[in-house]
Structures are given as C-alpha cells and as structure tokens.
Amino acid sequence: MPAFAVELAEWIRDAKKGPDDPLFHVPQASVRIMQADLKRAGIPYRTSQGDADFHSLRMTANVMLGQAAVPARIRQLFMRHSDIRLTMATYDDESFLDLESAVKAMEGLGLR
C-alpha cells in the first residue's frame, strides 16, 4: 500500500471517521479563500494564460500526470471523470503535448 494511503487510513482511524462521513470539509467560500491565499502569496488570480482557480490546479495535475507518461485511462480515474473526453479535452493542455516524439516515431517507420 502506498505511504499516503497508509497515512490517510491512520488519520481516518484516529479521527474516528465512519464509512459515510466526509473526509474533508470544503468551505462554501473556497473560491474567496483561494483568492485571498493567492493574494497573500503574491500570485495573480487572473493572467493572460487564465485564472488560478481550483480547476486550474486540477488541469495542472492532469498535465503533469500526462508528462509523467501516466496513461489517459488512469488519469481519467484519478481525476474522477466519468467521461474520458472531459479528461482529454477540458483538463489537458495541448501546448504541453510532445509532438516531436510523434514525428520522430513516424520518421522511424521509414515510410517514403
């Protein structure tokens, strides 16, 4: 079992969480809280590349998993998406795709 899973299981036991209890409290004001945290850290909420919000963190996680060669189906499960199209179209960033390796693979086929 991965170390994080062991640590989480211990925390659940110590916190006396039941099987139907939520693990985490997510405040309704999470957007305002995140914006305040970004401001304190000197990170702009809105840039030319988009907004620094909860979904941008999820997108970053998906892109990083893709760069680590984690298969799309595993990323879909990790992101808890019911549809692979959400993982691949909405939470991926084409500018990070390694198209050079695809071109080299085609060249390696020796097609003329």
N, CA, C and O atoms as CSV, one atom per row, in Angstrom:
chain,resi,resn,atom,element,x,y,z
A,1,MET,N,N,0.859,-1.180,0.000
A,1,MET,CA,C,0.000,0.000,0.000
A,1,MET,C,C,0.906,1.244,0.000
A,1,MET,O,O,1.843,1.312,0.795
A,2,PRO,N,N,0.645,2.220,-0.869
A,2,PRO,CA,C,1.475,3.432,-0.898
A,2,PRO,C,C,1.446,4.156,0.447
A,2,PRO,O,O,0.469,4.072,1.191
A,3,ALA,N,N,2.520,4.859,0.742
A,3,ALA,CA,C,2.677,5.539,2.032
A,3,ALA,C,C,1.523,6.497,2.318
A,3,ALA,O,O,1.037,6.563,3.447
A,4,PHE,N,N,1.083,7.237,1.306
A,4,PHE,CA,C,-0.006,8.185,1.538
A,4,PHE,C,C,-1.279,7.463,1.957
A,4,PHE,O,O,-1.994,7.931,2.844
A,5,ALA,N,N,-1.568,6.327,1.327
A,5,ALA,CA,C,-2.779,5.571,1.665
A,5,ALA,C,C,-2.715,5.082,3.107
A,5,ALA,O,O,-3.722,5.095,3.814
A,6,VAL,N,N,-1.537,4.651,3.543
A,6,VAL,CA,C,-1.360,4.203,4.925
A,6,VAL,C,C,-1.595,5.368,5.880
A,6,VAL,O,O,-2.309,5.242,6.874
A,7,GLU,N,N,-0.976,6.510,5.557
A,7,GLU,CA,C,-1.128,7.700,6.400
A,7,GLU,C,C,-2.583,8.157,6.460
A,7,GLU,O,O,-3.074,8.533,7.525
A,8,LEU,N,N,-3.271,8.125,5.321
A,8,LEU,CA,C,-4.674,8.529,5.279
A,8,LEU,C,C,-5.536,7.560,6.089
A,8,LEU,O,O,-6.429,7.989,6.820
A,9,ALA,N,N,-5.277,6.266,5.964
A,9,ALA,CA,C,-6.036,5.274,6.736
A,9,ALA,C,C,-5.851,5.490,8.234
A,9,ALA,O,O,-6.804,5.372,9.005
A,10,GLU,N,N,-4.631,5.804,8.644
A,10,GLU,CA,C,-4.365,6.078,10.067
A,10,GLU,C,C,-5.110,7.328,10.519
A,10,GLU,O,O,-5.678,7.351,11.611
A,11,TRP,N,N,-5.110,8.371,9.682
A,11,TRP,CA,C,-5.805,9.610,10.032
A,11,TRP,C,C,-7.303,9.356,10.163
A,11,TRP,O,O,-7.940,9.874,11.081
A,12,ILE,N,N,-7.871,8.563,9.252
A,12,ILE,CA,C,-9.303,8.238,9.307
A,12,ILE,C,C,-9.622,7.508,10.610
A,12,ILE,O,O,-10.616,7.798,11.275
A,13,ARG,N,N,-8.766,6.566,10.953
A,13,ARG,CA,C,-8.969,5.812,12.203
A,13,ARG,C,C,-8.873,6.743,13.411
A,13,ARG,O,O,-9.735,6.715,14.289
A,14,ASP,N,N,-7.818,7.571,13.455
A,14,ASP,CA,C,-7.597,8.468,14.584
A,14,ASP,C,C,-8.696,9.529,14.703
A,14,ASP,O,O,-9.052,9.940,15.808
A,15,ALA,N,N,-9.225,9.965,13.571
A,15,ALA,CA,C,-10.286,10.974,13.567
A,15,ALA,C,C,-11.657,10.345,13.808
A,15,ALA,O,O,-12.672,11.039,13.882
A,16,LYS,N,N,-11.665,9.025,13.928
A,16,LYS,CA,C,-12.907,8.274,14.166
A,16,LYS,C,C,-13.961,8.559,13.091
A,16,LYS,O,O,-15.142,8.734,13.393
A,17,LYS,N,N,-13.516,8.601,11.844
A,17,LYS,CA,C,-14.415,8.812,10.715
A,17,LYS,C,C,-15.133,7.516,10.393
A,17,LYS,O,O,-14.514,6.454,10.331
A,18,GLY,N,N,-16.435,7.603,10.187
A,18,GLY,CA,C,-17.220,6.445,9.792
A,18,GLY,C,C,-17.207,6.287,8.284
A,18,GLY,O,O,-16.760,7.187,7.574
A,19,PRO,N,N,-17.690,5.156,7.781
A,19,PRO,CA,C,-17.666,4.906,6.337
A,19,PRO,C,C,-18.479,5.915,5.520
A,19,PRO,O,O,-18.200,6.105,4.337
A,20,ASP,N,N,-19.471,6.560,6.123
A,20,ASP,CA,C,-20.294,7.529,5.399
A,20,ASP,C,C,-19.931,8.977,5.729
A,20,ASP,O,O,-20.562,9.907,5.226
A,21,ASP,N,N,-18.920,9.169,6.572
A,21,ASP,CA,C,-18.500,10.525,6.935
A,21,ASP,C,C,-17.637,11.129,5.832
A,21,ASP,O,O,-16.813,10.435,5.236
A,22,PRO,N,N,-17.824,12.419,5.560
A,22,PRO,CA,C,-16.923,13.065,4.599
A,22,PRO,C,C,-15.518,13.148,5.192
A,22,PRO,O,O,-15.353,13.370,6.391
A,23,LEU,N,N,-14.513,12.969,4.343
A,23,LEU,CA,C,-13.135,13.035,4.836
A,23,LEU,C,C,-12.683,14.468,5.047
A,23,LEU,O,O,-11.933,14.752,5.981
A,24,PHE,N,N,-13.131,15.372,4.190
A,24,PHE,CA,C,-12.638,16.739,4.226
A,24,PHE,C,C,-13.804,17.708,4.235
A,24,PHE,O,O,-14.840,17.468,3.614
A,25,HIS,N,N,-13.617,18.801,4.948
A,25,HIS,CA,C,-14.595,19.885,4.926
A,25,HIS,C,C,-14.137,20.886,3.881
A,25,HIS,O,O,-13.045,21.444,3.981
A,26,VAL,N,N,-14.977,21.111,2.878
A,26,VAL,CA,C,-14.673,22.098,1.846
A,26,VAL,C,C,-15.628,23.264,2.071
A,26,VAL,O,O,-16.828,23.146,1.825
A,27,PRO,N,N,-15.091,24.395,2.542
A,27,PRO,CA,C,-15.979,25.516,2.843
A,27,PRO,C,C,-16.664,26.060,1.598
A,27,PRO,O,O,-16.111,26.014,0.500
A,28,GLN,N,N,-17.868,26.572,1.782
A,28,GLN,CA,C,-18.617,27.157,0.670
A,28,GLN,C,C,-17.870,28.341,0.075
A,28,GLN,O,O,-18.010,28.635,-1.113
A,29,ALA,N,N,-17.082,29.016,0.892
A,29,ALA,CA,C,-16.361,30.208,0.448
A,29,ALA,C,C,-14.968,29.862,-0.086
A,29,ALA,O,O,-14.055,30.684,-0.017
A,30,SER,N,N,-14.805,28.646,-0.618
A,30,SER,CA,C,-13.476,28.198,-1.035
A,30,SER,C,C,-12.865,29.071,-2.128
A,30,SER,O,O,-11.647,29.241,-2.171
A,31,VAL,N,N,-13.690,29.624,-3.006
A,31,VAL,CA,C,-13.165,30.495,-4.070
A,31,VAL,C,C,-12.559,31.752,-3.450
A,31,VAL,O,O,-11.445,32.146,-3.795
A,32,ARG,N,N,-13.296,32.377,-2.536
A,32,ARG,CA,C,-12.776,33.588,-1.885
A,32,ARG,C,C,-11.534,33.273,-1.049
A,32,ARG,O,O,-10.593,34.065,-1.005
A,33,ILE,N,N,-11.537,32.127,-0.394
A,33,ILE,CA,C,-10.378,31.731,0.413
A,33,ILE,C,C,-9.157,31.541,-0.474
A,33,ILE,O,O,-8.066,31.999,-0.137
A,34,MET,N,N,-9.335,30.867,-1.604
A,34,MET,CA,C,-8.216,30.637,-2.518
A,34,MET,C,C,-7.713,31.965,-3.089
A,34,MET,O,O,-6.504,32.166,-3.204
A,35,GLN,N,N,-8.614,32.859,-3.444
A,35,GLN,CA,C,-8.196,34.155,-3.974
A,35,GLN,C,C,-7.413,34.946,-2.931
A,35,GLN,O,O,-6.435,35.612,-3.271
A,36,ALA,N,N,-7.829,34.882,-1.667
A,36,ALA,CA,C,-7.098,35.560,-0.595
A,36,ALA,C,C,-5.716,34.933,-0.410
A,36,ALA,O,O,-4.732,35.644,-0.208
A,37,ASP,N,N,-5.644,33.602,-0.478
A,37,ASP,CA,C,-4.351,32.911,-0.351
A,37,ASP,C,C,-3.408,33.301,-1.486
A,37,ASP,O,O,-2.221,33.537,-1.262
A,38,LEU,N,N,-3.944,33.367,-2.708
A,38,LEU,CA,C,-3.136,33.769,-3.860
A,38,LEU,C,C,-2.613,35.193,-3.675
A,38,LEU,O,O,-1.451,35.480,-3.962
A,39,LYS,N,N,-3.472,36.065,-3.201
A,39,LYS,CA,C,-3.065,37.461,-2.988
A,39,LYS,C,C,-1.938,37.548,-1.963
A,39,LYS,O,O,-0.954,38.258,-2.173
A,40,ARG,N,N,-2.085,36.818,-0.850
A,40,ARG,CA,C,-1.042,36.814,0.187
A,40,ARG,C,C,0.274,36.264,-0.360
A,40,ARG,O,O,1.352,36.693,0.053
A,41,ALA,N,N,0.182,35.320,-1.283
A,41,ALA,CA,C,1.395,34.710,-1.858
A,41,ALA,C,C,1.955,35.535,-3.014
A,41,ALA,O,O,3.011,35.210,-3.557
A,42,GLY,N,N,1.251,36.600,-3.390
A,42,GLY,CA,C,1.727,37.430,-4.492
A,42,GLY,C,C,1.511,36.804,-5.861
A,42,GLY,O,O,2.211,37.136,-6.818
A,43,ILE,N,N,0.546,35.901,-5.957
A,43,ILE,CA,C,0.235,35.224,-7.222
A,43,ILE,C,C,-1.043,35.835,-7.784
A,43,ILE,O,O,-2.078,35.813,-7.118
A,44,PRO,N,N,-0.990,36.381,-8.999
A,44,PRO,CA,C,-2.212,36.975,-9.561
A,44,PRO,C,C,-3.262,35.909,-9.851
A,44,PRO,O,O,-2.943,34.817,-10.321
A,45,TYR,N,N,-4.516,36.242,-9.564
A,45,TYR,CA,C,-5.617,35.316,-9.846
A,45,TYR,C,C,-5.854,35.200,-11.351
A,45,TYR,O,O,-6.066,34.104,-11.869
A,46,ARG,N,N,-5.817,36.326,-12.040
A,46,ARG,CA,C,-6.109,36.339,-13.474
A,46,ARG,C,C,-4.855,36.749,-14.235
A,46,ARG,O,O,-4.247,37.778,-13.939
A,47,THR,N,N,-4.470,35.930,-15.226
A,47,THR,CA,C,-3.329,36.241,-16.086
A,47,THR,C,C,-3.742,36.044,-17.535
A,47,THR,O,O,-4.872,35.645,-17.819
A,48,SER,N,N,-2.826,36.323,-18.442
A,48,SER,CA,C,-3.122,36.115,-19.864
A,48,SER,C,C,-3.323,34.634,-20.183
A,48,SER,O,O,-3.906,34.293,-21.212
A,49,GLN,N,N,-2.841,33.753,-19.301
A,49,GLN,CA,C,-2.981,32.307,-19.518
A,49,GLN,C,C,-4.232,31.742,-18.868
A,49,GLN,O,O,-4.539,30.563,-19.052
A,50,GLY,N,N,-4.961,32.553,-18.114
A,50,GLY,CA,C,-6.184,32.068,-17.489
A,50,GLY,C,C,-6.241,32.407,-16.017
A,50,GLY,O,O,-5.427,33.184,-15.517
A,51,ASP,N,N,-7.203,31.824,-15.322
A,51,ASP,CA,C,-7.423,32.084,-13.907
A,51,ASP,C,C,-6.757,31.008,-13.050
A,51,ASP,O,O,-6.724,29.834,-13.418
A,52,ALA,N,N,-6.230,31.429,-11.908
A,52,ALA,CA,C,-5.640,30.490,-10.953
A,52,ALA,C,C,-6.744,30.072,-9.987
A,52,ALA,O,O,-6.892,30.653,-8.912
A,53,ASP,N,N,-7.506,29.075,-10.371
A,53,ASP,CA,C,-8.596,28.611,-9.526
A,53,ASP,C,C,-8.466,27.106,-9.292
A,53,ASP,O,O,-7.492,26.480,-9.712
A,54,PHE,N,N,-9.454,26.547,-8.622
A,54,PHE,CA,C,-9.425,25.123,-8.293
A,54,PHE,C,C,-9.281,24.265,-9.544
A,54,PHE,O,O,-8.555,23.271,-9.540
A,55,HIS,N,N,-9.971,24.648,-10.613
A,55,HIS,CA,C,-9.922,23.849,-11.838
A,55,HIS,C,C,-8.563,23.945,-12.518
A,55,HIS,O,O,-8.132,22.998,-13.176
A,56,SER,N,N,-7.885,25.077,-12.365
A,56,SER,CA,C,-6.540,25.183,-12.945
A,56,SER,C,C,-5.580,24.250,-12.217
A,56,SER,O,O,-4.654,23.714,-12.825
A,57,LEU,N,N,-5.794,24.055,-10.918
A,57,LEU,CA,C,-4.966,23.089,-10.182
A,57,LEU,C,C,-5.224,21.669,-10.686
A,57,LEU,O,O,-4.292,20.876,-10.820
A,58,ARG,N,N,-6.482,21.353,-10.963
A,58,ARG,CA,C,-6.821,20.029,-11.492
A,58,ARG,C,C,-6.221,19.842,-12.880
A,58,ARG,O,O,-5.721,18.767,-13.211
A,59,MET,N,N,-6.274,20.897,-13.686
A,59,MET,CA,C,-5.694,20.819,-15.022
A,59,MET,C,C,-4.185,20.597,-14.928
A,59,MET,O,O,-3.623,19.782,-15.661
A,60,THR,N,N,-3.537,21.322,-14.026
A,60,THR,CA,C,-2.098,21.155,-13.828
A,60,THR,C,C,-1.773,19.725,-13.424
A,60,THR,O,O,-0.815,19.138,-13.928
A,61,ALA,N,N,-2.564,19.162,-12.520
A,61,ALA,CA,C,-2.329,17.776,-12.096
A,61,ALA,C,C,-2.448,16.824,-13.276
A,61,ALA,O,O,-1.612,15.936,-13.440
A,62,ASN,N,N,-3.478,16.999,-14.101
A,62,ASN,CA,C,-3.670,16.119,-15.254
A,62,ASN,C,C,-2.524,16.262,-16.251
A,62,ASN,O,O,-2.031,15.261,-16.771
A,63,VAL,N,N,-2.096,17.492,-16.522
A,63,VAL,CA,C,-0.995,17.722,-17.465
A,63,VAL,C,C,0.286,17.083,-16.939
A,63,VAL,O,O,1.018,16.438,-17.691
A,64,MET,N,N,0.555,17.262,-15.645
A,64,MET,CA,C,1.772,16.685,-15.069
A,64,MET,C,C,1.747,15.157,-15.125
A,64,MET,O,O,2.771,14.527,-15.388
A,65,LEU,N,N,0.578,14.564,-14.878
A,65,LEU,CA,C,0.463,13.107,-14.991
A,65,LEU,C,C,0.712,12.662,-16.422
A,65,LEU,O,O,1.355,11.639,-16.656
A,66,GLY,N,N,0.201,13.436,-17.389
A,66,GLY,CA,C,0.440,13.122,-18.797
A,66,GLY,C,C,1.919,13.203,-19.132
A,66,GLY,O,O,2.444,12.347,-19.844
A,67,GLN,N,N,2.597,14.231,-18.624
A,67,GLN,CA,C,4.032,14.370,-18.869
A,67,GLN,C,C,4.827,13.244,-18.220
A,67,GLN,O,O,5.924,12.907,-18.665
A,68,ALA,N,N,4.264,12.669,-17.169
A,68,ALA,CA,C,4.912,11.532,-16.497
A,68,ALA,C,C,4.545,10.207,-17.157
A,68,ALA,O,O,4.847,9.140,-16.622
A,69,ALA,N,N,3.890,10.273,-18.325
A,69,ALA,CA,C,3.508,9.101,-19.117
A,69,ALA,C,C,2.471,8.219,-18.422
A,69,ALA,O,O,2.425,7.012,-18.658
A,70,VAL,N,N,1.638,8.820,-17.565
A,70,VAL,CA,C,0.540,8.069,-16.961
A,70,VAL,C,C,-0.541,7.939,-18.035
A,70,VAL,O,O,-0.953,8.945,-18.613
A,71,PRO,N,N,-1.006,6.725,-18.311
A,71,PRO,CA,C,-1.999,6.521,-19.372
A,71,PRO,C,C,-3.272,7.330,-19.136
A,71,PRO,O,O,-3.652,7.597,-17.997
A,72,ALA,N,N,-3.917,7.711,-20.227
A,72,ALA,CA,C,-5.115,8.548,-20.169
A,72,ALA,C,C,-6.214,7.924,-19.304
A,72,ALA,O,O,-6.883,8.630,-18.549
A,73,ARG,N,N,-6.398,6.629,-19.406
A,73,ARG,CA,C,-7.454,5.970,-18.615
A,73,ARG,C,C,-7.179,6.096,-17.112
A,73,ARG,O,O,-8.104,6.292,-16.324
A,74,ILE,N,N,-5.922,5.983,-16.724
A,74,ILE,CA,C,-5.556,6.117,-15.310
A,74,ILE,C,C,-5.777,7.564,-14.871
A,74,ILE,O,O,-6.265,7.814,-13.768
A,75,ARG,N,N,-5.417,8.517,-15.737
A,75,ARG,CA,C,-5.652,9.927,-15.408
A,75,ARG,C,C,-7.143,10.193,-15.259
A,75,ARG,O,O,-7.548,10.941,-14.369
A,76,GLN,N,N,-7.961,9.600,-16.111
A,76,GLN,CA,C,-9.416,9.762,-16.005
A,76,GLN,C,C,-9.900,9.285,-14.638
A,76,GLN,O,O,-10.686,9.966,-13.979
A,77,LEU,N,N,-9.432,8.123,-14.221
A,77,LEU,CA,C,-9.829,7.595,-12.915
A,77,LEU,C,C,-9.325,8.482,-11.783
A,77,LEU,O,O,-10.053,8.748,-10.826
A,78,PHE,N,N,-8.090,8.935,-11.890
A,78,PHE,CA,C,-7.505,9.805,-10.873
A,78,PHE,C,C,-8.310,11.099,-10.736
A,78,PHE,O,O,-8.540,11.584,-9.628
A,79,MET,N,N,-8.733,11.647,-11.872
A,79,MET,CA,C,-9.484,12.900,-11.879
A,79,MET,C,C,-10.954,12.682,-11.509
A,79,MET,O,O,-11.696,13.639,-11.288
A,80,ARG,N,N,-11.361,11.412,-11.445
A,80,ARG,CA,C,-12.733,11.025,-11.123
A,80,ARG,C,C,-13.717,11.539,-12.165
A,80,ARG,O,O,-14.810,11.998,-11.833
A,81,HIS,N,N,-13.308,11.456,-13.442
A,81,HIS,CA,C,-14.167,11.852,-14.551
A,81,HIS,C,C,-14.923,10.643,-15.072
A,81,HIS,O,O,-14.338,9.571,-15.231
A,82,SER,N,N,-16.205,10.796,-15.337
A,82,SER,CA,C,-16.996,9.690,-15.883
A,82,SER,C,C,-16.769,9.540,-17.378
A,82,SER,O,O,-17.070,8.491,-17.948
A,83,ASP,N,N,-16.243,10.577,-18.020
A,83,ASP,CA,C,-16.067,10.563,-19.471
A,83,ASP,C,C,-14.626,10.961,-19.810
A,83,ASP,O,O,-14.154,12.014,-19.378
A,84,ILE,N,N,-13.938,10.131,-20.571
A,84,ILE,CA,C,-12.545,10.388,-20.941
A,84,ILE,C,C,-12.405,11.702,-21.703
A,84,ILE,O,O,-11.349,12.333,-21.663
A,85,ARG,N,N,-13.471,12.118,-22.399
A,85,ARG,CA,C,-13.408,13.378,-23.153
A,85,ARG,C,C,-13.202,14.577,-22.232
A,85,ARG,O,O,-12.550,15.547,-22.618
A,86,LEU,N,N,-13.743,14.521,-21.037
A,86,LEU,CA,C,-13.538,15.602,-20.071
A,86,LEU,C,C,-12.058,15.666,-19.674
A,86,LEU,O,O,-11.473,16.746,-19.600
A,87,THR,N,N,-11.473,14.514,-19.423
A,87,THR,CA,C,-10.060,14.456,-19.056
A,87,THR,C,C,-9.180,14.955,-20.185
A,87,THR,O,O,-8.261,15.741,-19.959
A,88,MET,N,N,-9.454,14.505,-21.391
A,88,MET,CA,C,-8.564,14.788,-22.515
A,88,MET,C,C,-8.816,16.144,-23.175
A,88,MET,O,O,-7.873,16.761,-23.670
A,89,ALA,N,N,-10.047,16.618,-23.195
A,89,ALA,CA,C,-10.341,17.864,-23.917
A,89,ALA,C,C,-10.369,19.086,-22.998
A,89,ALA,O,O,-9.910,20.165,-23.374
A,90,THR,N,N,-10.900,18.912,-21.813
A,90,THR,CA,C,-11.058,20.057,-20.918
A,90,THR,C,C,-9.884,20.215,-19.962
A,90,THR,O,O,-9.445,21.334,-19.697
A,91,TYR,N,N,-9.375,19.110,-19.445
A,91,TYR,CA,C,-8.341,19.174,-18.416
A,91,TYR,C,C,-6.948,18.837,-18.943
A,91,TYR,O,O,-6.069,18.468,-18.165
A,92,ASP,N,N,-6.740,18.956,-20.236
A,92,ASP,CA,C,-5.416,18.761,-20.811
A,92,ASP,C,C,-5.009,20.060,-21.491
A,92,ASP,O,O,-5.861,20.898,-21.787
A,93,ASP,N,N,-3.735,20.233,-21.737
A,93,ASP,CA,C,-3.234,21.441,-22.391
A,93,ASP,C,C,-2.355,21.007,-23.553
A,93,ASP,O,O,-1.247,20.507,-23.358
A,94,GLU,N,N,-2.862,21.203,-24.756
A,94,GLU,CA,C,-2.160,20.729,-25.953
A,94,GLU,C,C,-0.768,21.316,-26.093
A,94,GLU,O,O,0.093,20.711,-26.733
A,95,SER,N,N,-0.529,22.484,-25.507
A,95,SER,CA,C,0.795,23.102,-25.651
A,95,SER,C,C,1.878,22.300,-24.934
A,95,SER,O,O,3.065,22.515,-25.177
A,96,PHE,N,N,1.483,21.374,-24.050
A,96,PHE,CA,C,2.457,20.547,-23.353
A,96,PHE,C,C,2.638,19.174,-23.992
A,96,PHE,O,O,3.462,18.385,-23.532
A,97,LEU,N,N,1.886,18.881,-25.038
A,97,LEU,CA,C,2.000,17.575,-25.677
A,97,LEU,C,C,3.319,17.463,-26.424
A,97,LEU,O,O,3.786,18.429,-27.026
A,98,ASP,N,N,3.908,16.293,-26.382
A,98,ASP,CA,C,5.207,16.047,-27.018
A,98,ASP,C,C,4.982,15.573,-28.448
A,98,ASP,O,O,5.016,14.376,-28.732
A,99,LEU,N,N,4.755,16.522,-29.334
A,99,LEU,CA,C,4.505,16.186,-30.737
A,99,LEU,C,C,5.794,15.794,-31.451
A,99,LEU,O,O,5.758,15.071,-32.446
A,100,GLU,N,N,6.921,16.264,-30.950
A,100,GLU,CA,C,8.209,15.929,-31.569
A,100,GLU,C,C,8.440,14.421,-31.562
A,100,GLU,O,O,8.924,13.866,-32.548
A,101,SER,N,N,8.097,13.750,-30.456
A,101,SER,CA,C,8.307,12.298,-30.406
A,101,SER,C,C,7.386,11.579,-31.395
A,101,SER,O,O,7.753,10.537,-31.937
A,102,ALA,N,N,6.200,12.128,-31.631
A,102,ALA,CA,C,5.292,11.513,-32.615
A,102,ALA,C,C,5.869,11.642,-34.014
A,102,ALA,O,O,5.792,10.700,-34.803
A,103,VAL,N,N,6.444,12.792,-34.332
A,103,VAL,CA,C,7.058,12.992,-35.645
A,103,VAL,C,C,8.256,12.052,-35.803
A,103,VAL,O,O,8.428,11.440,-36.857
A,104,LYS,N,N,9.074,11.935,-34.772
A,104,LYS,CA,C,10.250,11.050,-34.844
A,104,LYS,C,C,9.814,9.585,-35.007
A,104,LYS,O,O,10.465,8.812,-35.711
A,105,ALA,N,N,8.704,9.215,-34.347
A,105,ALA,CA,C,8.198,7.860,-34.493
A,105,ALA,C,C,7.778,7.592,-35.939
A,105,ALA,O,O,8.042,6.520,-36.482
A,106,MET,N,N,7.131,8.566,-36.545
A,106,MET,CA,C,6.730,8.428,-37.951
A,106,MET,C,C,7.962,8.317,-38.838
A,106,MET,O,O,7.999,7.486,-39.746
A,107,GLU,N,N,8.965,9.142,-38.587
A,107,GLU,CA,C,10.200,9.084,-39.361
A,107,GLU,C,C,10.873,7.725,-39.210
A,107,GLU,O,O,11.465,7.208,-40.157
A,108,GLY,N,N,10.778,7.151,-38.010
A,108,GLY,CA,C,11.394,5.856,-37.725
A,108,GLY,C,C,10.758,4.698,-38.469
A,108,GLY,O,O,11.342,3.618,-38.559
A,109,LEU,N,N,9.568,4.915,-39.001
A,109,LEU,CA,C,8.898,3.864,-39.764
A,109,LEU,C,C,9.511,3.674,-41.141
A,109,LEU,O,O,9.272,2.663,-41.801
A,110,GLY,N,N,10.307,4.653,-41.573
A,110,GLY,CA,C,10.992,4.545,-42.861
A,110,GLY,C,C,10.072,4.657,-44.069
A,110,GLY,O,O,10.389,4.159,-45.149
A,111,LEU,N,N,8.932,5.315,-43.879
A,111,LEU,CA,C,7.996,5.478,-44.983
A,111,LEU,C,C,8.514,6.538,-45.959
A,111,LEU,O,O,9.056,7.563,-45.547
A,112,ARG,N,N,8.344,6.282,-47.224
A,112,ARG,CA,C,8.775,7.226,-48.267
A,112,ARG,C,C,7.671,7.451,-49.241
A,112,ARG,O,O,7.835,8.213,-50.194
